[in-house]
Amino acid sequence: MTFQDIFKSSFLENVASISLLDMALTILLSFALGLFIFLVYRKTYRGVMYSSGFGVTLIALTMITATVILAVTSNVVLSLGMVGALSIVRFRTAIKDPLDIAFLFWAIGAGIILAAGMIPLAVIGSVCVGVILLAFVNRAPHSRPYLVTLSCAGQQAEANAREFLAQRALRATVKSKTVVSGTIELNLELRLREDNTDFVNQLSEMPGVNSAVLVSYNGDYMG
């Protein structure tokens, strides 16, 4: 093997397999789509504590996926090796909100479609998904659910408190009940008739009711 044969290796031949224009367009468009996904995520976030790191991850995930797919589409052998390499990757981060999974798949899908050269499909599809999420996620519910935590001194106080809540709510469902040394702790899901929470003050002043706590309930606090 001569010195010239070394520089004729397949590794150096792959340097020019993707043009600089294709690289620039893929990176810029994937960044734009990732930024759009990030803005939709921030607008539709419904949790208690917003994580800016997850939003930045959506941008990076779109760009990384597009870059990887662009390399895979230019070399069949590389695509087989990439499948084997990615098959050993395991993600251990727990996804608490099912909507976050949709954003992750959206970012990955946008990167794949964009790198495959289907730019109109990636752009129009992302816009349609974003509009649908903005329309449905931010839509106000018919009746906002609440979670009430009661601490009662006895069974009679519990019965009076539940009767009081039944008169002021469309529905009151017991989610859990704990009894410790004569003290009863109740967790109830409420659907209020109107958005007025002054009844909690009256509830806490009832005989036998030690405390009453009202929190907004979205299904993440208790099963």
ZADREN-100406 format. One record per residue (C-alpha): x, z, y; residue number from 1. Coordinates in Angstrom, 2 decimals, padded with zeros to 5 digits, always signed. Layout:
<node><c1>X</c1><c3>Z</c3><c2>Y</c2><seq>NUM</seq></node>
...
***
This chain:
<node><c1>+000.00</c1><c3>+000.00</c3><c2>+000.00</c2><seq>1</seq></node>
<node><c1>+001.44</c1><c3>-001.04</c3><c2>+003.35</c2><seq>2</seq></node>
<node><c1>+001.09</c1><c3>+000.65</c3><c2>+006.71</c2><seq>3</seq></node>
<node><c1>-001.41</c1><c3>-002.03</c3><c2>+007.74</c2><seq>4</seq></node>
<node><c1>-003.60</c1><c3>-001.39</c3><c2>+004.68</c2><seq>5</seq></node>
<node><c1>-004.03</c1><c3>+002.23</c3><c2>+005.71</c2><seq>6</seq></node>
<node><c1>-005.74</c1><c3>+001.21</c3><c2>+008.95</c2><seq>7</seq></node>
<node><c1>-008.07</c1><c3>-001.11</c3><c2>+007.03</c2><seq>8</seq></node>
<node><c1>-009.80</c1><c3>+001.82</c3><c2>+005.37</c2><seq>9</seq></node>
<node><c1>-013.59</c1><c3>+002.00</c3><c2>+005.29</c2><seq>10</seq></node>
<node><c1>-013.46</c1><c3>+005.09</c3><c2>+007.50</c2><seq>11</seq></node>
<node><c1>-012.07</c1><c3>+003.13</c3><c2>+010.44</c2><seq>12</seq></node>
<node><c1>-014.41</c1><c3>+000.22</c3><c2>+009.77</c2><seq>13</seq></node>
<node><c1>-017.40</c1><c3>+002.51</c3><c2>+010.28</c2><seq>14</seq></node>
<node><c1>-016.30</c1><c3>+003.30</c3><c2>+013.83</c2><seq>15</seq></node>
<node><c1>-017.80</c1><c3>+000.06</c3><c2>+015.13</c2><seq>16</seq></node>
<node><c1>-020.85</c1><c3>+000.06</c3><c2>+012.83</c2><seq>17</seq></node>
<node><c1>-023.06</c1><c3>+001.48</c3><c2>+015.62</c2><seq>18</seq></node>
<node><c1>-022.80</c1><c3>+000.10</c3><c2>+019.13</c2><seq>19</seq></node>
<node><c1>-022.34</c1><c3>+002.33</c3><c2>+022.15</c2><seq>20</seq></node>
<node><c1>-025.62</c1><c3>+001.05</c3><c2>+023.59</c2><seq>21</seq></node>
<node><c1>-027.55</c1><c3>+002.18</c3><c2>+020.50</c2><seq>22</seq></node>
<node><c1>-025.88</c1><c3>+005.58</c3><c2>+020.65</c2><seq>23</seq></node>
<node><c1>-026.68</c1><c3>+006.04</c3><c2>+024.34</c2><seq>24</seq></node>
<node><c1>-030.31</c1><c3>+004.95</c3><c2>+023.97</c2><seq>25</seq></node>
<node><c1>-030.87</c1><c3>+007.18</c3><c2>+020.94</c2><seq>26</seq></node>
<node><c1>-029.35</c1><c3>+010.24</c3><c2>+022.61</c2><seq>27</seq></node>
<node><c1>-031.17</c1><c3>+009.76</c3><c2>+025.93</c2><seq>28</seq></node>
<node><c1>-034.56</c1><c3>+008.97</c3><c2>+024.41</c2><seq>29</seq></node>
<node><c1>-034.32</c1><c3>+011.82</c3><c2>+021.89</c2><seq>30</seq></node>
<node><c1>-033.45</c1><c3>+014.20</c3><c2>+024.72</c2><seq>31</seq></node>
<node><c1>-036.46</c1><c3>+012.97</c3><c2>+026.73</c2><seq>32</seq></node>
<node><c1>-038.82</c1><c3>+013.38</c3><c2>+023.77</c2><seq>33</seq></node>
<node><c1>-037.35</c1><c3>+016.77</c3><c2>+022.92</c2><seq>34</seq></node>
<node><c1>-037.82</c1><c3>+017.89</c3><c2>+026.52</c2><seq>35</seq></node>
<node><c1>-041.44</c1><c3>+016.73</c3><c2>+026.41</c2><seq>36</seq></node>
<node><c1>-042.01</c1><c3>+018.68</c3><c2>+023.18</c2><seq>37</seq></node>
<node><c1>-040.40</c1><c3>+021.74</c3><c2>+024.79</c2><seq>38</seq></node>
<node><c1>-042.68</c1><c3>+021.52</c3><c2>+027.85</c2><seq>39</seq></node>
<node><c1>-045.78</c1><c3>+021.21</c3><c2>+025.66</c2><seq>40</seq></node>
<node><c1>-044.62</c1><c3>+024.20</c3><c2>+023.60</c2><seq>41</seq></node>
<node><c1>-044.11</c1><c3>+026.33</c3><c2>+026.71</c2><seq>42</seq></node>
<node><c1>-047.51</c1><c3>+025.30</c3><c2>+028.06</c2><seq>43</seq></node>
<node><c1>-049.38</c1><c3>+026.05</c3><c2>+024.83</c2><seq>44</seq></node>
<node><c1>-047.53</c1><c3>+029.24</c3><c2>+023.83</c2><seq>45</seq></node>
<node><c1>-050.01</c1><c3>+032.00</c3><c2>+022.99</c2><seq>46</seq></node>
<node><c1>-047.78</c1><c3>+034.81</c3><c2>+021.71</c2><seq>47</seq></node>
<node><c1>-046.81</c1><c3>+038.06</c3><c2>+023.37</c2><seq>48</seq></node>
<node><c1>-043.09</c1><c3>+037.43</c3><c2>+023.96</c2><seq>49</seq></node>
<node><c1>-041.99</c1><c3>+033.90</c3><c2>+024.79</c2><seq>50</seq></node>
<node><c1>-038.73</c1><c3>+032.79</c3><c2>+023.11</c2><seq>51</seq></node>
<node><c1>-036.81</c1><c3>+030.31</c3><c2>+025.23</c2><seq>52</seq></node>
<node><c1>-034.34</c1><c3>+029.90</c3><c2>+022.37</c2><seq>53</seq></node>
<node><c1>-037.01</c1><c3>+028.35</c3><c2>+020.16</c2><seq>54</seq></node>
<node><c1>-037.91</c1><c3>+025.91</c3><c2>+022.93</c2><seq>55</seq></node>
<node><c1>-034.29</c1><c3>+024.81</c3><c2>+023.33</c2><seq>56</seq></node>
<node><c1>-034.10</c1><c3>+024.50</c3><c2>+019.54</c2><seq>57</seq></node>
<node><c1>-036.85</c1><c3>+021.88</c3><c2>+019.68</c2><seq>58</seq></node>
<node><c1>-034.79</c1><c3>+019.76</c3><c2>+022.05</c2><seq>59</seq></node>
<node><c1>-031.63</c1><c3>+020.13</c3><c2>+019.96</c2><seq>60</seq></node>
<node><c1>-033.52</c1><c3>+019.46</c3><c2>+016.72</c2><seq>61</seq></node>
<node><c1>-034.92</c1><c3>+016.19</c3><c2>+018.06</c2><seq>62</seq></node>
<node><c1>-031.48</c1><c3>+015.00</c3><c2>+019.19</c2><seq>63</seq></node>
<node><c1>-029.68</c1><c3>+016.10</c3><c2>+016.02</c2><seq>64</seq></node>
<node><c1>-032.29</c1><c3>+014.48</c3><c2>+013.76</c2><seq>65</seq></node>
<node><c1>-032.12</c1><c3>+011.21</c3><c2>+015.70</c2><seq>66</seq></node>
<node><c1>-028.32</c1><c3>+011.18</c3><c2>+015.55</c2><seq>67</seq></node>
<node><c1>-028.24</c1><c3>+011.86</c3><c2>+011.81</c2><seq>68</seq></node>
<node><c1>-030.88</c1><c3>+009.23</c3><c2>+011.01</c2><seq>69</seq></node>
<node><c1>-029.06</c1><c3>+006.67</c3><c2>+013.17</c2><seq>70</seq></node>
<node><c1>-025.91</c1><c3>+007.23</c3><c2>+011.11</c2><seq>71</seq></node>
<node><c1>-027.82</c1><c3>+007.10</c3><c2>+007.83</c2><seq>72</seq></node>
<node><c1>-029.55</c1><c3>+003.81</c3><c2>+008.63</c2><seq>73</seq></node>
<node><c1>-026.20</c1><c3>+002.12</c3><c2>+009.24</c2><seq>74</seq></node>
<node><c1>-024.69</c1><c3>+002.99</c3><c2>+005.85</c2><seq>75</seq></node>
<node><c1>-026.44</c1><c3>+003.21</c3><c2>+002.47</c2><seq>76</seq></node>
<node><c1>-023.64</c1><c3>+005.23</c3><c2>+000.87</c2><seq>77</seq></node>
<node><c1>-023.77</c1><c3>+007.70</c3><c2>+003.75</c2><seq>78</seq></node>
<node><c1>-027.51</c1><c3>+008.13</c3><c2>+003.28</c2><seq>79</seq></node>
<node><c1>-027.03</c1><c3>+009.19</c3><c2>-000.35</c2><seq>80</seq></node>
<node><c1>-024.35</c1><c3>+011.67</c3><c2>+000.63</c2><seq>81</seq></node>
<node><c1>-026.52</c1><c3>+013.04</c3><c2>+003.43</c2><seq>82</seq></node>
<node><c1>-029.39</c1><c3>+013.71</c3><c2>+001.00</c2><seq>83</seq></node>
<node><c1>-027.05</c1><c3>+015.68</c3><c2>-001.23</c2><seq>84</seq></node>
<node><c1>-025.61</c1><c3>+017.64</c3><c2>+001.68</c2><seq>85</seq></node>
<node><c1>-028.99</c1><c3>+018.56</c3><c2>+003.19</c2><seq>86</seq></node>
<node><c1>-030.41</c1><c3>+019.59</c3><c2>-000.18</c2><seq>87</seq></node>
<node><c1>-028.25</c1><c3>+022.73</c3><c2>-000.16</c2><seq>88</seq></node>
<node><c1>-029.38</c1><c3>+023.85</c3><c2>+003.30</c2><seq>89</seq></node>
<node><c1>-031.76</c1><c3>+026.83</c3><c2>+003.29</c2><seq>90</seq></node>
<node><c1>-033.56</c1><c3>+028.21</c3><c2>+006.35</c2><seq>91</seq></node>
<node><c1>-034.16</c1><c3>+031.97</c3><c2>+006.35</c2><seq>92</seq></node>
<node><c1>-035.83</c1><c3>+032.39</c3><c2>+009.75</c2><seq>93</seq></node>
<node><c1>-039.44</c1><c3>+033.54</c3><c2>+009.39</c2><seq>94</seq></node>
<node><c1>-042.04</c1><c3>+031.49</c3><c2>+011.25</c2><seq>95</seq></node>
<node><c1>-044.75</c1><c3>+033.89</c3><c2>+012.47</c2><seq>96</seq></node>
<node><c1>-047.04</c1><c3>+031.42</c3><c2>+014.23</c2><seq>97</seq></node>
<node><c1>-048.31</c1><c3>+028.41</c3><c2>+012.21</c2><seq>98</seq></node>
<node><c1>-048.29</c1><c3>+026.40</c3><c2>+015.43</c2><seq>99</seq></node>
<node><c1>-044.49</c1><c3>+026.76</c3><c2>+015.57</c2><seq>100</seq></node>
<node><c1>-044.26</c1><c3>+024.88</c3><c2>+012.27</c2><seq>101</seq></node>
<node><c1>-046.17</c1><c3>+021.98</c3><c2>+013.84</c2><seq>102</seq></node>
<node><c1>-043.68</c1><c3>+021.85</c3><c2>+016.72</c2><seq>103</seq></node>
<node><c1>-040.73</c1><c3>+021.87</c3><c2>+014.32</c2><seq>104</seq></node>
<node><c1>-042.15</c1><c3>+018.98</c3><c2>+012.29</c2><seq>105</seq></node>
<node><c1>-043.02</c1><c3>+017.19</c3><c2>+015.51</c2><seq>106</seq></node>
<node><c1>-039.43</c1><c3>+017.41</c3><c2>+016.74</c2><seq>107</seq></node>
<node><c1>-038.03</c1><c3>+016.25</c3><c2>+013.38</c2><seq>108</seq></node>
<node><c1>-040.57</c1><c3>+013.43</c3><c2>+013.06</c2><seq>109</seq></node>
<node><c1>-039.94</c1><c3>+012.19</c3><c2>+016.60</c2><seq>110</seq></node>
<node><c1>-036.20</c1><c3>+012.09</c3><c2>+015.95</c2><seq>111</seq></node>
<node><c1>-036.62</c1><c3>+010.17</c3><c2>+012.68</c2><seq>112</seq></node>
<node><c1>-039.02</c1><c3>+007.59</c3><c2>+014.12</c2><seq>113</seq></node>
<node><c1>-036.89</c1><c3>+007.10</c3><c2>+017.23</c2><seq>114</seq></node>
<node><c1>-033.65</c1><c3>+006.58</c3><c2>+015.29</c2><seq>115</seq></node>
<node><c1>-035.42</c1><c3>+004.12</c3><c2>+013.00</c2><seq>116</seq></node>
<node><c1>-035.92</c1><c3>+001.86</c3><c2>+016.02</c2><seq>117</seq></node>
<node><c1>-039.66</c1><c3>+002.41</c3><c2>+016.39</c2><seq>118</seq></node>
<node><c1>-039.42</c1><c3>+003.52</c3><c2>+020.02</c2><seq>119</seq></node>
<node><c1>-043.04</c1><c3>+002.69</c3><c2>+021.04</c2><seq>120</seq></node>
<node><c1>-044.39</c1><c3>+004.62</c3><c2>+018.04</c2><seq>121</seq></node>
<node><c1>-042.19</c1><c3>+007.64</c3><c2>+018.85</c2><seq>122</seq></node>
<node><c1>-043.19</c1><c3>+007.69</c3><c2>+022.52</c2><seq>123</seq></node>
<node><c1>-046.91</c1><c3>+006.93</c3><c2>+022.13</c2><seq>124</seq></node>
<node><c1>-047.24</c1><c3>+009.22</c3><c2>+019.11</c2><seq>125</seq></node>
<node><c1>-045.55</c1><c3>+012.12</c3><c2>+020.92</c2><seq>126</seq></node>
<node><c1>-047.76</c1><c3>+011.65</c3><c2>+023.98</c2><seq>127</seq></node>
<node><c1>-050.91</c1><c3>+011.65</c3><c2>+021.83</c2><seq>128</seq></node>
<node><c1>-049.83</c1><c3>+014.77</c3><c2>+019.93</c2><seq>129</seq></node>
<node><c1>-048.97</c1><c3>+016.53</c3><c2>+023.17</c2><seq>130</seq></node>
<node><c1>-052.32</c1><c3>+015.70</c3><c2>+024.77</c2><seq>131</seq></node>
<node><c1>-054.22</c1><c3>+016.90</c3><c2>+021.70</c2><seq>132</seq></node>
<node><c1>-052.30</c1><c3>+020.18</c3><c2>+021.58</c2><seq>133</seq></node>
<node><c1>-052.83</c1><c3>+020.80</c3><c2>+025.29</c2><seq>134</seq></node>
<node><c1>-056.56</c1><c3>+020.10</c3><c2>+024.93</c2><seq>135</seq></node>
<node><c1>-057.25</c1><c3>+022.24</c3><c2>+021.86</c2><seq>136</seq></node>
<node><c1>-054.73</c1><c3>+025.09</c3><c2>+022.07</c2><seq>137</seq></node>
<node><c1>-055.53</c1><c3>+025.97</c3><c2>+025.69</c2><seq>138</seq></node>
<node><c1>-059.28</c1><c3>+025.71</c3><c2>+025.16</c2><seq>139</seq></node>
<node><c1>-060.97</c1><c3>+029.03</c3><c2>+025.87</c2><seq>140</seq></node>
<node><c1>-062.72</c1><c3>+030.54</c3><c2>+022.83</c2><seq>141</seq></node>
<node><c1>-066.47</c1><c3>+031.06</c3><c2>+022.81</c2><seq>142</seq></node>
<node><c1>-065.99</c1><c3>+034.83</c3><c2>+022.62</c2><seq>143</seq></node>
<node><c1>-062.62</c1><c3>+036.51</c3><c2>+023.00</c2><seq>144</seq></node>
<node><c1>-061.77</c1><c3>+038.89</c3><c2>+020.15</c2><seq>145</seq></node>
<node><c1>-060.47</c1><c3>+042.40</c3><c2>+020.78</c2><seq>146</seq></node>
<node><c1>-059.07</c1><c3>+045.13</c3><c2>+018.57</c2><seq>147</seq></node>
<node><c1>-060.19</c1><c3>+048.73</c3><c2>+019.17</c2><seq>148</seq></node>
<node><c1>-058.25</c1><c3>+051.68</c3><c2>+017.76</c2><seq>149</seq></node>
<node><c1>-060.25</c1><c3>+054.93</c3><c2>+017.63</c2><seq>150</seq></node>
<node><c1>-059.18</c1><c3>+058.44</c3><c2>+016.77</c2><seq>151</seq></node>
<node><c1>-062.19</c1><c3>+060.61</c3><c2>+015.87</c2><seq>152</seq></node>
<node><c1>-062.36</c1><c3>+064.31</c3><c2>+015.03</c2><seq>153</seq></node>
<node><c1>-064.98</c1><c3>+063.96</c3><c2>+012.30</c2><seq>154</seq></node>
<node><c1>-067.52</c1><c3>+061.80</c3><c2>+010.52</c2><seq>155</seq></node>
<node><c1>-070.26</c1><c3>+062.42</c3><c2>+013.08</c2><seq>156</seq></node>
<node><c1>-067.99</c1><c3>+061.36</c3><c2>+015.94</c2><seq>157</seq></node>
<node><c1>-067.11</c1><c3>+058.21</c3><c2>+013.98</c2><seq>158</seq></node>
<node><c1>-070.79</c1><c3>+057.37</c3><c2>+013.46</c2><seq>159</seq></node>
<node><c1>-071.58</c1><c3>+057.89</c3><c2>+017.17</c2><seq>160</seq></node>
<node><c1>-068.63</c1><c3>+055.74</c3><c2>+018.24</c2><seq>161</seq></node>
<node><c1>-069.55</c1><c3>+052.89</c3><c2>+015.89</c2><seq>162</seq></node>
<node><c1>-073.18</c1><c3>+053.00</c3><c2>+017.05</c2><seq>163</seq></node>
<node><c1>-071.99</c1><c3>+052.90</c3><c2>+020.66</c2><seq>164</seq></node>
<node><c1>-069.81</c1><c3>+049.83</c3><c2>+019.96</c2><seq>165</seq></node>
<node><c1>-072.58</c1><c3>+048.06</c3><c2>+018.04</c2><seq>166</seq></node>
<node><c1>-074.82</c1><c3>+048.22</c3><c2>+021.12</c2><seq>167</seq></node>
<node><c1>-072.20</c1><c3>+046.65</c3><c2>+023.41</c2><seq>168</seq></node>
<node><c1>-070.65</c1><c3>+044.04</c3><c2>+021.15</c2><seq>169</seq></node>
<node><c1>-071.93</c1><c3>+040.97</c3><c2>+019.39</c2><seq>170</seq></node>
<node><c1>-070.06</c1><c3>+042.02</c3><c2>+016.28</c2><seq>171</seq></node>
<node><c1>-067.94</c1><c3>+045.01</c3><c2>+015.29</c2><seq>172</seq></node>
<node><c1>-065.99</c1><c3>+044.66</c3><c2>+012.04</c2><seq>173</seq></node>
<node><c1>-063.89</c1><c3>+047.44</c3><c2>+010.54</c2><seq>174</seq></node>
<node><c1>-060.36</c1><c3>+046.19</c3><c2>+009.78</c2><seq>175</seq></node>
<node><c1>-058.88</c1><c3>+049.47</c3><c2>+008.52</c2><seq>176</seq></node>
<node><c1>-059.72</c1><c3>+053.18</c3><c2>+008.23</c2><seq>177</seq></node>
<node><c1>-057.29</c1><c3>+056.09</c3><c2>+007.84</c2><seq>178</seq></node>
<node><c1>-058.30</c1><c3>+059.72</c3><c2>+007.23</c2><seq>179</seq></node>
<node><c1>-055.67</c1><c3>+062.48</c3><c2>+007.66</c2><seq>180</seq></node>
<node><c1>-056.58</c1><c3>+066.20</c3><c2>+007.76</c2><seq>181</seq></node>
<node><c1>-060.04</c1><c3>+065.67</c3><c2>+009.20</c2><seq>182</seq></node>
<node><c1>-058.87</c1><c3>+063.09</c3><c2>+011.74</c2><seq>183</seq></node>
<node><c1>-060.28</c1><c3>+059.59</c3><c2>+011.29</c2><seq>184</seq></node>
<node><c1>-058.49</c1><c3>+056.56</c3><c2>+012.72</c2><seq>185</seq></node>
<node><c1>-060.43</c1><c3>+053.31</c3><c2>+012.87</c2><seq>186</seq></node>
<node><c1>-059.36</c1><c3>+049.76</c3><c2>+013.72</c2><seq>187</seq></node>
<node><c1>-062.27</c1><c3>+047.46</c3><c2>+014.56</c2><seq>188</seq></node>
<node><c1>-062.44</c1><c3>+043.83</c3><c2>+015.62</c2><seq>189</seq></node>
<node><c1>-064.92</c1><c3>+043.30</c3><c2>+018.45</c2><seq>190</seq></node>
<node><c1>-066.70</c1><c3>+040.25</c3><c2>+019.84</c2><seq>191</seq></node>
<node><c1>-067.96</c1><c3>+041.32</c3><c2>+023.26</c2><seq>192</seq></node>
<node><c1>-071.17</c1><c3>+040.11</c3><c2>+024.88</c2><seq>193</seq></node>
<node><c1>-069.38</c1><c3>+039.79</c3><c2>+028.22</c2><seq>194</seq></node>
<node><c1>-065.80</c1><c3>+040.10</c3><c2>+029.43</c2><seq>195</seq></node>
<node><c1>-066.16</c1><c3>+043.69</c3><c2>+030.61</c2><seq>196</seq></node>
<node><c1>-063.96</c1><c3>+046.43</c3><c2>+029.14</c2><seq>197</seq></node>
<node><c1>-065.35</c1><c3>+049.42</c3><c2>+031.07</c2><seq>198</seq></node>
<node><c1>-067.08</c1><c3>+050.65</c3><c2>+027.94</c2><seq>199</seq></node>
<node><c1>-063.70</c1><c3>+051.92</c3><c2>+026.67</c2><seq>200</seq></node>
<node><c1>-063.74</c1><c3>+054.60</c3><c2>+029.37</c2><seq>201</seq></node>
<node><c1>-067.15</c1><c3>+055.80</c3><c2>+028.21</c2><seq>202</seq></node>
<node><c1>-066.05</c1><c3>+055.62</c3><c2>+024.58</c2><seq>203</seq></node>
<node><c1>-063.02</c1><c3>+057.85</c3><c2>+025.17</c2><seq>204</seq></node>
<node><c1>-065.23</c1><c3>+060.49</c3><c2>+026.86</c2><seq>205</seq></node>
<node><c1>-067.63</c1><c3>+060.80</c3><c2>+023.91</c2><seq>206</seq></node>
<node><c1>-067.59</c1><c3>+064.15</c3><c2>+022.05</c2><seq>207</seq></node>
<node><c1>-065.24</c1><c3>+064.07</c3><c2>+019.07</c2><seq>208</seq></node>
<node><c1>-063.38</c1><c3>+060.93</c3><c2>+020.19</c2><seq>209</seq></node>
<node><c1>-059.72</c1><c3>+061.84</c3><c2>+020.78</c2><seq>210</seq></node>
<node><c1>-058.53</c1><c3>+058.43</c3><c2>+022.00</c2><seq>211</seq></node>
<node><c1>-059.67</c1><c3>+054.82</c3><c2>+022.33</c2><seq>212</seq></node>
<node><c1>-057.28</c1><c3>+051.87</c3><c2>+022.67</c2><seq>213</seq></node>
<node><c1>-058.33</c1><c3>+048.27</c3><c2>+023.36</c2><seq>214</seq></node>
<node><c1>-055.96</c1><c3>+045.33</c3><c2>+022.86</c2><seq>215</seq></node>
<node><c1>-056.40</c1><c3>+041.60</c3><c2>+022.82</c2><seq>216</seq></node>
<node><c1>-056.59</c1><c3>+040.40</c3><c2>+019.22</c2><seq>217</seq></node>
<node><c1>-055.42</c1><c3>+036.96</c3><c2>+018.04</c2><seq>218</seq></node>
<node><c1>-055.09</c1><c3>+037.60</c3><c2>+014.31</c2><seq>219</seq></node>
<node><c1>-051.40</c1><c3>+038.57</c3><c2>+014.32</c2><seq>220</seq></node>
<node><c1>-051.73</c1><c3>+042.35</c3><c2>+014.52</c2><seq>221</seq></node>
<node><c1>-053.62</c1><c3>+043.08</c3><c2>+011.33</c2><seq>222</seq></node>
<node><c1>-054.81</c1><c3>+041.15</c3><c2>+008.29</c2><seq>223</seq></node>
***
